[in-house]
Amino acid sequence: MGEAIGQVLPAAVGVALSPFPIIAVVLMLTTRRARTNGPAFLAGWLLGLGVVGTIVLLVAGPADASTGGQPATWVSWLKILLGLILLGVAARQFQGRPHPGEDVQMPKWMGAVDRFTASQSVFTGAVLAGANPKNTVLAVSAAATIAQTGIGAWQQAVAYTVFAVIGTIGVAAPVVLYLVMGKRSANLLVALRDWMERHNAAIMSVICLVIGVKLIGEAIGALT
């Protein structure tokens, strides 16, 4: 199980460093429903990651992701595909990065965050965690990596839970900061939001590039 956890740590960090979700939760923490919507967003985030992981692990078991203690060939090819997708995302983010002096365009739905209910916050967290292309690829790759180690079902569940918890640190940190400091955290949260907005493309590009190369390298090593 330790091997499985070690292999998915880079992907977990990649999920944790998700600029748009962090910006979204910071915006929620500036509204009058902050104490409700912030934790609700976290619950949705964990739910989204949990659903993706559960589906992949349930499919990978009967499909023999590990044969004779060795990674199955189909898992290696899946990792190559996921790695190529991440490289494509990295290239797209780099090409679309804002130029000096250019305003960063945020998704239109972020303008309605101040009117979100708790259920809408849960839904938003789940979608950004489980349906966001970058996070979906990372979650699928993590679950597939865990499955191909050949460990038992409960150990797979524990390993993926560790992945999900680490992947939640990025969006959990602003919530914890707000709950501990209250309104005194406003300046720190605004500074975090502004920094994430300015460097979103760079962060995404680097994360996707590094993890994409890692997945492809691991898969080629397993195939050869």
Phi and psi in degrees as a GROMACS rama.xvg file:
@    title "Ramachandran Plot"
@    xaxis  label "Phi"
@    yaxis  label "Psi"
@TYPE xy
-61.3552  -38.6434  GLY-2
-62.2441  -42.8598  GLU-3
-63.2853  -44.0626  ALA-4
-62.9869  -43.7643  ILE-5
-61.0519  -37.5194  GLY-6
-71.2079  -28.0358  GLN-7
-96.4529  -1.89747  VAL-8
-58.9864  -44.2108  LEU-9
-59.6801  -40.3825  PRO-10
-65.5425  -37.8409  ALA-11
-63.0633  -41.8398  ALA-12
-64.8927  -37.4293  VAL-13
-62.0861  -38.6833  GLY-14
-69.1573  -41.4075  VAL-15
-61.1456  -37.6594  ALA-16
-89.9491  68.5374  LEU-17
-112.386  100.007  SER-18
-55.6666  -51.3184  PRO-19
-59.9668  -46.8471  PHE-20
-60.6518  -38.0435  PRO-21
-65.3898  -41.7413  ILE-22
-61.8515  -42.3874  ILE-23
-61.7297  -45.3452  ALA-24
-69.8875  -33.0022  VAL-25
-64.0588  -41.7838  VAL-26
-61.2903  -39.4504  LEU-27
-61.9061  -33.5805  MET-28
-76.7934  -3.13767  LEU-29
-100.592  3.13386  THR-30
-100.201  170.068  THR-31
-72.2879  -15.0097  ARG-32
-100.455  24.0778  ARG-33
-56.1389  -45.376  ALA-34
-68.2142  -20.0245  ARG-35
-95.3983  -48.2138  THR-36
-72.7343  -31.9921  ASN-37
-61.0211  -57.3512  GLY-38
-61.3817  -33.7231  PRO-39
-63.6898  -40.4496  ALA-40
-61.2769  -42.7761  PHE-41
-61.4982  -42.1193  LEU-42
-61.4584  -43.3336  ALA-43
-64.53  -38.7529  GLY-44
-60.0471  -48.761  TRP-45
-63.833  -37.4452  LEU-46
-62.1637  -45.5017  LEU-47
-60.8731  -46.7301  GLY-48
-64.5946  -37.7925  LEU-49
-64.9503  -40.446  GLY-50
-63.9175  -46.3954  VAL-51
-60.7359  -47.8297  VAL-52
-62.6852  -42.7181  GLY-53
-61.4531  -44.5648  THR-54
-61.1479  -47.9501  ILE-55
-64.7751  -43.8154  VAL-56
-66.2775  -37.1172  LEU-57
-67.7394  -35.3107  LEU-58
-75.734  -39.8812  VAL-59
-68.0632  -31.4087  ALA-60
-60.7721  -61.5197  GLY-61
-62.5257  -24.3281  PRO-62
-85.3524  4.58118  ALA-63
57.578  66.0072  ASP-64
-66.6486  -21.5975  ALA-65
-128.425  127.626  SER-66
-121.995  118.734  THR-67
62.3009  31.1477  GLY-68
81.3846  -0.113838  GLY-69
-113.216  148.98  GLN-70
-60.0575  136.259  PRO-71
-69.172  149.841  ALA-72
-60.4949  -39.2868  THR-73
-65.462  -30.464  TRP-74
-68.4679  -39.5228  VAL-75
-63.0923  -42.198  SER-76
-66.6735  -35.1849  TRP-77
-63.0418  -40.8928  LEU-78
-66.139  -35.3426  LYS-79
-63.8287  -44.1564  ILE-80
-60.9887  -46.1299  LEU-81
-64.4638  -38.06  LEU-82
-63.1718  -41.2045  GLY-83
-65.2689  -37.5956  LEU-84
-62.0156  -43.4981  ILE-85
-64.1571  -37.9214  LEU-86
-64.6092  -36.9611  LEU-87
-65.5427  -40.8976  GLY-88
-63.7082  -40.5132  VAL-89
-61.1769  -44.6154  ALA-90
-64.6044  -41.4823  ALA-91
-65.0201  -42.6273  ARG-92
-64.2155  -40.3293  GLN-93
-66.7471  -42.0397  PHE-94
-67.262  -32.0491  GLN-95
-92.6575  8.91025  GLY-96
-63.8999  143.658  ARG-97
-70.3057  143.412  PRO-98
-83.9827  161.254  HIS-99
-52.9689  130.453  PRO-100
85.8235  -7.25915  GLY-101
-89.8472  135.38  GLU-102
-72.0449  144.269  ASP-103
-85.1292  128.499  VAL-104
-87.7581  120.177  GLN-105
-95.7976  152.388  MET-106
-56.3881  142.665  PRO-107
-62.1185  -31.702  LYS-108
-63.6615  -21.5987  TRP-109
-65.5271  -22.4341  MET-110
-71.0687  -13.1777  GLY-111
-104.498  6.58194  ALA-112
-58.6241  -34.2417  VAL-113
-67.0793  -12.2688  ASP-114
-106.208  4.69369  ARG-115
-66.6386  142.479  PHE-116
-92.839  176.032  THR-117
-62.6205  -41.5379  ALA-118
-65.4295  -37.8655  SER-119
-66.2288  -35.09  GLN-120
-67.2889  -41.275  SER-121
-61.3244  -46.0054  VAL-122
-62.0833  -44.101  PHE-123
-62.4972  -44.0343  THR-124
-61.3408  -42.5583  GLY-125
-64.0891  -42.7566  ALA-126
-66.7401  -44.7622  VAL-127
-67.4901  -26.9163  LEU-128
-85.508  -45.17  ALA-129
-100.768  -19.9642  GLY-130
-112.934  -8.4712  ALA-131
-66.7492  127.995  ASN-132
-51.3832  -47.8137  PRO-133
-64.0697  -47.1286  LYS-134
-68.1895  -36.5668  ASN-135
-61.916  -45.8993  THR-136
-61.7014  -43.1209  VAL-137
-67.0103  -40.6056  LEU-138
-66.7635  -42.2854  ALA-139
-63.9294  -43.3207  VAL-140
-64.4186  -38.2689  SER-141
-64.9277  -46.5052  ALA-142
-63.9663  -40.5905  ALA-143
-65.7388  -39.8165  ALA-144
-63.3691  -42.0617  THR-145
-63.5141  -44.488  ILE-146
-63.5731  -37.0563  ALA-147
-77.3385  -5.64359  GLN-148
-76.1663  -17.3334  THR-149
82.299  9.91951  GLY-150
-74.1824  166.265  ILE-151
-67.3533  167.232  GLY-152
-60.9308  -44.9246  ALA-153
-68.3633  -33.5771  TRP-154
-68.1253  -36.9228  GLN-155
-61.186  -42.4952  GLN-156
-62.8775  -42.0473  ALA-157
-65.008  -44.687  VAL-158
-61.4336  -42.8348  ALA-159
-70.3998  -32.9238  TYR-160
-62.047  -40.6879  THR-161
-61.2242  -44.3734  VAL-162
-56.684  -47.5408  PHE-163
-65.1047  -40.0389  ALA-164
-65.4119  -45.485  VAL-165
-64.6699  -38.0808  ILE-166
-67.6837  -11.7502  GLY-167
-94.7783  -11.084  THR-168
-56.5491  -40.2378  ILE-169
-60.7931  -44.8549  GLY-170
-84.9726  -19.9691  VAL-171
-78.249  -32.4786  ALA-172
-57.1238  -48.0067  ALA-173
-62.5057  -36.4535  PRO-174
-65.5323  -46.0418  VAL-175
-62.1914  -42.6171  VAL-176
-58.7287  -43.6527  LEU-177
-67.3251  -43.8162  TYR-178
-65.2927  -31.1098  LEU-179
-82.5621  -43.5477  VAL-180
-100.382  -16.5921  MET-181
65.2952  -139.276  GLY-182
-66.8255  -17.7747  LYS-183
-66.6267  -17.1701  ARG-184
-82.7131  -2.94068  SER-185
-54.8947  -49.1656  ALA-186
-63.9372  -39.5823  ASN-187
-66.3016  -40.9776  LEU-188
-67.5066  -39.4317  LEU-189
-65.1692  -40.8938  VAL-190
-64.1224  -40.4984  ALA-191
-64.0078  -43.7115  LEU-192
-61.385  -46.8822  ARG-193
-62.8307  -40.0627  ASP-194
-66.2213  -42.5783  TRP-195
-63.9078  -39.9219  MET-196
-62.2708  -44.3106  GLU-197
-69.0181  -34.9703  ARG-198
-110.906  15.0755  HIS-199
-54.1977  -51.2514  ASN-200
-62.4944  -41.8201  ALA-201
-65.5603  -43.3288  ALA-202
-61.8852  -48.2197  ILE-203
-62.1555  -42.8468  MET-204
-61.3928  -47.8032  SER-205
-65.2657  -46.8669  VAL-206
-59.9549  -49.9483  ILE-207
-64.7647  -37.9719  CYS-208
-64.0018  -50.6139  LEU-209
-63.7591  -48.6782  VAL-210
-72.4491  -34.5735  ILE-211
-60.704  -46.1186  GLY-212
-63.9109  -39.9761  VAL-213
-61.809  -46.1481  LYS-214
-61.5739  -45.0544  LEU-215
-64.6732  -42.0334  ILE-216
-62.4526  -44.3565  GLY-217
-61.7162  -43.3091  GLU-218
-65.3739  -43.4414  ALA-219
-63.3945  -39.9308  ILE-220
-61.8948  -41.2317  GLY-221
-68.8721  -37.902  ALA-222
-70.61  -28.2433  LEU-223
